[in-house]
Amino acid sequence: MKKIIALVLVALGAFAVYRKIQADRAELDLWTEATAASEN
């Protein structure tokens, strides 16, 4: 039972990191688009 709980916690942690990376990447894309548009 402890192994299952540990596995679930690891999976949730990995998912949280994945979501954070995706959000950061989306924000960077928006920032890049906004600054590139203002340069033209």
CORWO-V385630 format. One record per backbone hydrogen bond with DSSP energy under -0.5 kcal/mol. CO is the residue of the C=O (numbers start at 1). NH is the residue of the N-H. E is the energy in kcal/mol with one decimal. If there is no record, write none. Layout:
CO NH E
CO NH E
//
This chain:
1 5 -2.1
2 6 -2.5
3 7 -2.4
4 8 -2.5
5 9 -2.4
6 10 -2.3
7 11 -2.4
8 12 -2.6
9 13 -2.2
10 14 -2.5
11 15 -2.4
12 16 -2.3
13 17 -2.2
14 18 -2.4
15 19 -2.6
16 20 -2.1
17 21 -2.4
18 22 -2.3
19 23 -2.4
20 24 -2.5
21 25 -2.4
22 26 -2.3
23 27 -2.4
24 28 -2.3
25 29 -2.3
26 30 -2.2
27 31 -2.5
28 32 -2.8
29 33 -2.4
30 34 -2.5
31 35 -2.5
32 36 -2.3
33 37 -1.9
34 38 -1.4
35 39 -1.0
36 40 -0.8
//
